[in-house]
Amino acid sequence: MKITVLAVGHQKSKALRALQDEYTKRLSAFAKVSVVEVKDEPDRHSERSKEKEHIVNVEAERVLKKINPKDFVVLLDLHGRQWDSVAFSKVMADWQMQASHIVFVIAGSLGPGEALVKRADERWQLSKLTFTHLMTRILVLEQIYRGFMIHAGRKYHK
């Protein structure tokens, strides 16, 4: 099993990088896990609809170049489905039956481009709350880890 968190932008925080590394290490007991960064576009004029559309489309194309046709793609999306941790564990087990590589995509700050939405096999709304994209990486990795621990019947989840 291979899991990739494919994120637009660069993890700048040393503290968050350390947490990211910690969860990647923990997850290695269950799968080969990597975090891949894709360059984000400057958004100096993102209030202009044409500029915003251009930015999300350029970022989407960069992300799509990193995804293989057989990958199962889970897009973090404000319009996606929500699960509690136990249900997420079950859904993740189902995804593993469908593909040997699951790619969790965290789009840029302006959201995903239409091509990326169309490519997604599943759309996941992590929460109705707003998180920074850098913090979202940690939350996604933690929930994936929690899902594996629940599925394995271990005591991490309370």
URCOR-V540985 format. One record per residue. RES is the residue in three letters. PSI is psi in whole degrees, -180 to 180 (NA if undefined). Layout:
BEGIN
RES;PSI
RES;PSI
END
This chain:
BEGIN
MET;135
LYS;135
ILE;132
THR;134
VAL;113
LEU;112
ALA;137
VAL;129
GLY;168
HIS;134
GLN;106
LYS;-27
SER;125
LYS;-38
ALA;-45
LEU;-34
ARG;-40
ALA;-42
LEU;-42
GLN;-46
ASP;-38
GLU;-47
TYR;-34
THR;-41
LYS;-46
ARG;-40
LEU;-19
SER;-18
ALA;-19
PHE;-30
ALA;164
LYS;117
VAL;138
SER;154
VAL;122
VAL;129
GLU;142
VAL;137
LYS;136
ASP;158
GLU;143
PRO;141
ASP;52
ARG;-32
HIS;39
SER;-11
GLU;-19
ARG;127
SER;-39
LYS;-41
GLU;-43
LYS;-46
GLU;-43
HIS;-46
ILE;-51
VAL;-33
ASN;-41
VAL;-46
GLU;-40
ALA;-43
GLU;-39
ARG;-42
VAL;-47
LEU;-30
LYS;-20
LYS;-3
ILE;134
ASN;155
PRO;-32
LYS;-8
ASP;144
PHE;119
VAL;124
VAL;112
LEU;124
LEU;121
ASP;136
LEU;-19
HIS;16
GLY;-177
ARG;153
GLN;146
TRP;154
ASP;174
SER;-37
VAL;-45
ALA;-39
PHE;-40
SER;-43
LYS;-43
VAL;-42
MET;-39
ALA;-39
ASP;-43
TRP;-38
GLN;-28
MET;-23
GLN;-27
ALA;153
SER;-8
HIS;119
ILE;129
VAL;118
PHE;121
VAL;126
ILE;107
ALA;177
GLY;178
SER;-19
LEU;0
GLY;179
PRO;147
GLY;160
GLU;-39
ALA;-35
LEU;-41
VAL;-43
LYS;-34
ARG;-24
ALA;135
ASP;-26
GLU;149
ARG;129
TRP;121
GLN;108
LEU;-40
SER;162
LYS;-14
LEU;161
THR;131
PHE;155
THR;155
HIS;-32
LEU;-38
MET;-34
THR;-37
ARG;-45
ILE;-45
LEU;-40
VAL;-48
LEU;-41
GLU;-42
GLN;-35
ILE;-45
TYR;-46
ARG;-43
GLY;-45
PHE;-42
MET;-41
ILE;-48
HIS;-34
ALA;-5
GLY;23
ARG;166
LYS;8
TYR;-41
HIS;129
LYS;NA
END
